[in-house]
């Protein structure tokens, strides 16, 4: 890979913040492209007595874009990508699967040792679409400007509006209104993406060609284990069964057989039993307890003691307790040690423990050494400063954005949706995603606009090399199909 820095930048203080972007030129395989990295200023028009006082700087957002050379840019697809959290930077999609460079992190059982490494990503989505990676406020290098508060950005509406403004600015400044446009979000980034599809359409009349939902959650009722909400217990059960299978608790049965049995039970008999409560006969309850235990790999005594309801963190702490291990929430293939094995909930997710180091090291090196952008700010891979995240728009109800995606699809019948799920993802389970999309209020004629892809991996399925290759091909095919 070659790069030729065209400029340098720093975070020199000034009374009026200005865009600080650096262009560099690179190749990966047969692709030649321009990378632009740095921060752009977001402004808000201020009024006094109905009179405009101009556009006041509010925040500086870090972005990295990749534009292929030698193409008709105005008509080439462009994908705006971000991760979730809330509080996550875009580093995971950027250096994990979509960008032209990717981190060498290893995978479960064979994680790379520090200081890790970077290699060309021959399967980059740049072959099919220009790319823009966005770090929401307080993640990456994105910050509120001096004198302004970050809190207005730390919530559902402020987040959607600010990311939408970045998309509008980049599209306008780069003359890309006539380009096919896509969103790619992961985890809470899918919540953001669904809301953005509707917001961009209604606020700026910007219609999209496609939305890529990677490890999605569009209805928080499917993942929030709260009193009186039994839905997650059923929707997580097939994932528990898959994780138990991965750890050898289903013998030599094929994974698909285990999933089929678990999904059938989770769709019918299990939610029926939970709804029956103390109306179950002694025999009926014993049968349900035995079935849940057999599928999930924990003892009947444990299932009975938690009233047949396996909360996810408690389950990941319990499953391999007899081996002195806990399993990862976001990727159940990963295991780790804890401070003791009498606790109800593990002290940390062994999956995050394994991957934070490689991605943080790779990004901090890459942005300076190869993209030519320097900043003394810490690059916030996962920021805790955004919490508590505001969901004031959903007071006394669960967060729901599937209705916004449905509204966007009804208004724009050309909008296509790609849903990517990992079978071992214990944060946003595949069965929950299927449930949510099945409830999408769109006409039957639009059902073919939605596609599902599955991988034998976790939340960040691209850590698993066969899944990374398959996912790269699936995303490329989705882009091609959406613009053909």
Protein Blocks (a to p, Z undefined) as FASTA:
>chain_A
ZZddfbdcddddcfbdcdddddddddehjbccdddeddddddddddeehiaebjadfbdc
dddddddehiafklgccdddddehehiafklmmmmmmmmbdcdebjehiaccdebjaddd
fkbcklmoccdddddehiajbccdehiafklmncfklmmmmmmmmmmmmmmmnopmlpcc
ddddehjlmmmmmmmmmmmmmmnopacfbdcdehiafbfklmmccehiaklmmmmmmmmm
mmmmmnopnojadfklmmmmmmmmmmmmmmmmmmnmmmbcfklmmmmmmmmmmmnopafk
lmmmnnopacfklmmmmmmmmnopacdfklmkbccddfbfkbfbdfbdfklmmmmmmmmm
mmmmmmmmmnopacfbdcdfbacklpccdfklmgoiacdfklmmmmmmmmmmmbccdddd
dfklckbcfklmmmmmmmpccdfklmmmpccddddddfklmlpmklmmmmmmmmmmmmmm
mmZZ
